[in-house]
Amino acid sequence: MTNLTAKDLDVLSHVLTAEEMACKKARIYANTLTDAALAQEMERIACQHAERFGALYSLLGGKS
């Protein structure tokens, strides 16, 4: 892993939080939408956010 500065870690923390929240919101929308096509699209978007979260988290040495 590359040595990250305190500022890098701060920014990464904020981005991780944003990705996590976006994933959760998209999953909520997917579960509440009555249009099946829109619900499926929201689930796909949630998965993309989850993948980005995992990739960013792995930069910190975490396991995704």
Steps between C-alpha positions, in 0.01 A plus 500: 500500500616851424562726797197721534507842661252608765323708235481196269347294778251775580388525137484122468287482813252751358482318166447166675213650699345644185526169312350311793208741527438496124494120505254490790270758340501322166410172674215670685373642171534159334287346774229766490458562126201331344638516145708184462735651241575800720546279804746283308692809387519629857636163615764515225597848615519379861735222393725749320522713814578190707779403259654848521474490879682166505774624270555814708489304825766264372732802460490527877607139537153383592334188371201549272 
